[in-house]
Amino acid sequence: MKVISIIIKDLKTVLSDKQAIIVTMLMPVILMTILSMALKGSFISSDDVVIEEIKIAVVK
């Protein structure tokens, strides 16, 4: 019985803070969006990649 009362108390504490709930739900979505945009070119297969030749000048 004490375990249930502790769970209920913790749920009331967590659910009372609306800003924390919004941040907890929104931050993973924002991070997934940013990381997927930043890393979208990193996970393509090697068959699709075309590496172009670059000319380099060496100066002594």
Backbone as a printed PyTorch tensor [residue, N CA C, xyz], in Angstrom:
tensor([[[  0.8200,  -1.2060,   0.0000],
         [  0.0000,   0.0000,   0.0000],
         [  0.8610,   1.2660,   0.0000]],

        [[  1.9860,   1.2030,   0.6900],
         [  2.8510,   2.3800,   0.7400],
         [  3.4560,   2.6810,  -0.6300]],

        [[  3.7190,   1.6220,  -1.4050],
         [  4.2970,   1.8240,  -2.7330],
         [  3.3200,   2.5810,  -3.6190]],

        [[  2.0610,   2.2270,  -3.5510],
         [  1.0410,   2.9010,  -4.3620],
         [  0.9090,   4.3630,  -3.9530]],

        [[  0.9530,   4.6370,  -2.6620],
         [  0.8460,   6.0340,  -2.2180],
         [  2.0640,   6.8480,  -2.6570]],

        [[  3.2340,   6.2240,  -2.6750],
         [  4.4350,   6.9230,  -3.1430],
         [  4.3320,   7.2080,  -4.6390]],

        [[  3.8440,   6.2360,  -5.4090],
         [  3.6720,   6.4330,  -6.8500],
         [  2.6800,   7.5540,  -7.1240]],

        [[  1.5740,   7.5700,  -6.4040],
         [  0.5570,   8.6190,  -6.5870],
         [  1.1310,   9.9870,  -6.2330]],

        [[  1.8870,  10.0680,  -5.1300],
         [  2.5010,  11.3410,  -4.7360],
         [  3.4810,  11.8290,  -5.8020]],

        [[  4.3090,  10.9230,  -6.3210],
         [  5.2700,  11.3120,  -7.3570],
         [  4.5700,  11.7480,  -8.6380]],

        [[  3.5190,  11.0560,  -9.0230],
         [  2.7710,  11.4570, -10.2170],
         [  2.1360,  12.8290, -10.0450]],

        [[  1.5950,  13.1020,  -8.8780],
         [  1.0160,  14.4260,  -8.6260],
         [  2.0840,  15.5110,  -8.7090]],

        [[  3.2560,  15.2090,  -8.1750],
         [  4.3470,  16.1870,  -8.2060],
         [  4.8040,  16.4620,  -9.6360]],

        [[  4.9730,  15.3980, -10.4110],
         [  5.4410,  15.5550, -11.7880],
         [  4.3880,  16.2300, -12.6530]],

        [[  3.1470,  15.8340, -12.5180],
         [  2.0880,  16.3750, -13.3680],
         [  1.6560,  17.7860, -12.9820]],

        [[  2.0530,  18.2600, -11.8170],
         [  1.6560,  19.6070, -11.4090],
         [  2.4600,  20.6870, -12.1310]],

        [[  3.6470,  20.3600, -12.5980],
         [  4.4980,  21.3300, -13.2800],
         [  4.2670,  21.2380, -14.7900]],

        [[  3.4320,  22.1120, -15.3150],
         [  3.0640,  22.0840, -16.7390],
         [  4.2520,  22.3880, -17.6460]],

        [[  5.1020,  23.3000, -17.2420],
         [  6.2510,  23.6670, -18.0650],
         [  7.2150,  22.4860, -18.2090]],

        [[  7.4080,  21.7330, -17.1480],
         [  8.2950,  20.5650, -17.2160],
         [  7.7280,  19.5020, -18.1450]],

        [[  6.4270,  19.3390, -18.1530],
         [  5.7930,  18.3600, -19.0420],
         [  5.9910,  18.7730, -20.4980]],

        [[  5.7970,  20.0500, -20.7890],
         [  5.9540,  20.5400, -22.1580],
         [  7.3960,  20.3710, -22.6250]],

        [[  8.3450,  20.7310, -21.7810],
         [  9.7570,  20.6050, -22.1460],
         [ 10.1320,  19.1380, -22.3300]],

        [[  9.6190,  18.2730, -21.4740],
         [  9.9210,  16.8430, -21.5690],
         [  9.3940,  16.2470, -22.8610]],

        [[  8.2630,  16.7060, -23.3310],
         [  7.6930,  16.1800, -24.5660],
         [  8.2710,  16.8560, -25.8080]],

        [[  8.6170,  18.1280, -25.7090],
         [  9.0270,  18.8970, -26.8730],
         [ 10.5130,  18.7590, -27.2100]],

        [[ 11.3710,  18.6530, -26.2100],
         [ 12.8120,  18.6130, -26.4590],
         [ 13.2580,  17.4270, -27.3170]],

        [[ 12.7720,  16.2080, -27.0900],
         [ 13.1960,  15.1170, -27.9810],
         [ 12.7900,  15.3330, -29.4350]],

        [[ 11.6220,  15.9140, -29.6520],
         [ 11.1700,  16.1810, -31.0190],
         [ 12.0730,  17.2220, -31.6790]],

        [[ 12.4090,  18.2600, -30.9500],
         [ 13.2830,  19.3050, -31.4800],
         [ 14.6720,  18.7430, -31.7690]],

        [[ 15.2120,  17.9530, -30.8450],
         [ 16.5420,  17.3820, -31.0510],
         [ 16.5720,  16.4110, -32.2190]],

        [[ 15.5340,  15.5840, -32.3670],
         [ 15.4870,  14.6600, -33.5030],
         [ 15.4370,  15.4160, -34.8200]],

        [[ 14.6850,  16.5040, -34.8540],
         [ 14.5820,  17.3010, -36.0740],
         [ 15.9240,  17.9300, -36.4340]],

        [[ 16.5630,  18.5430, -35.4670],
         [ 17.8470,  19.2010, -35.7160],
         [ 18.9080,  18.1860, -36.1290]],

        [[ 18.9980,  17.0750, -35.4160],
         [ 20.0190,  16.0760, -35.7370],
         [ 19.7600,  15.3890, -37.0670]],

        [[ 18.5030,  15.1590, -37.4010],
         [ 18.2260,  14.5240, -38.6940],
         [ 18.5760,  15.4530, -39.8510]],

        [[ 18.3580,  16.7540, -39.6780],
         [ 18.7540,  17.6990, -40.7220],
         [ 20.2710,  17.8130, -40.8210]],

        [[ 20.9530,  17.7970, -39.6900],
         [ 22.4040,  17.9630, -39.6900],
         [ 23.1290,  16.7310, -40.2110]],

        [[ 22.5770,  15.5520, -39.9940],
         [ 23.2830,  14.3190, -40.3340],
         [ 22.6660,  13.5540, -41.4910]],

        [[ 21.7880,  14.1810, -42.2630],
         [ 21.0790,  13.4460, -43.3100],
         [ 22.0040,  12.9180, -44.3980]],

        [[ 23.1230,  13.5370, -44.6560],
         [ 24.0340,  13.0650, -45.6790],
         [ 25.0590,  12.0650, -45.1760]],

        [[ 25.0800,  11.8040, -43.8980],
         [ 26.1060,  10.9360, -43.3250],
         [ 25.7980,   9.4580, -43.4300]],

        [[ 24.5710,   9.0920, -43.7200],
         [ 24.1770,   7.6970, -43.6480],
         [ 23.7880,   7.1010, -44.9900]],

        [[ 24.3360,   7.6360, -46.0710],
         [ 24.0420,   7.0590, -47.3800],
         [ 25.0540,   5.9600, -47.6750]],

        [[ 24.6700,   5.0170, -48.5110],
         [ 25.5680,   3.9010, -48.8150],
         [ 26.7040,   4.3690, -49.7170]],

        [[ 27.7690,   3.5970, -49.7460],
         [ 28.9550,   3.9990, -50.5050],
         [ 28.7310,   3.9210, -52.0160]],

        [[ 27.7090,   3.1920, -52.4730],
         [ 27.4230,   3.1140, -53.9030],
         [ 26.8900,   4.4360, -54.4490]],

        [[ 26.2350,   5.2090, -53.6050],
         [ 25.6370,   6.4670, -54.0360],
         [ 26.6180,   7.6360, -53.9890]],

        [[ 27.7530,   7.4460, -53.3470],
         [ 28.6980,   8.5340, -53.1420],
         [ 29.6230,   8.6550, -54.3490]],

        [[ 29.7340,   9.8760, -54.8610],
         [ 30.6550,  10.1600, -55.9600],
         [ 31.6860,  11.1500, -55.4340]],

        [[ 32.9310,  10.7270, -55.4250],
         [ 34.0040,  11.5940, -54.9520],
         [ 34.6870,  12.1960, -56.1680]],

        [[ 34.6460,  13.5050, -56.2430],
         [ 35.2380,  14.1940, -57.3840],
         [ 36.7170,  14.4480, -57.1300]],

        [[ 37.4820,  14.4850, -58.2060],
         [ 38.9110,  14.7440, -58.1160],
         [ 39.1330,  16.2280, -57.8610]],

        [[ 40.0480,  16.5150, -56.9530],
         [ 40.3720,  17.8970, -56.6160],
         [ 41.8370,  18.1360, -56.9530]],

        [[ 42.1230,  19.2150, -57.6690],
         [ 43.5010,  19.5530, -58.0130],
         [ 44.0910,  20.4080, -56.8990]],

        [[ 45.3170,  20.0530, -56.5020],
         [ 45.9890,  20.7470, -55.4120],
         [ 47.3210,  21.2760, -55.9260]],

        [[ 47.6680,  22.4940, -55.5570],
         [ 48.9600,  23.0720, -55.9230],
         [ 49.8660,  23.0480, -54.7050]],

        [[ 51.1080,  22.5830, -54.9020],
         [ 52.0830,  22.5450, -53.8180],
         [ 53.1000,  23.6510, -54.0750]],

        [[ 53.2770,  24.5360, -53.1240],
         [ 54.1950,  25.6600, -53.2570],
         [ 55.3320,  25.4650, -52.2670]],

        [[ 56.5920,  25.5800, -52.7980],
         [ 57.7620,  25.4330, -51.9170],
         [ 58.3270,  26.7730, -51.5660]]])
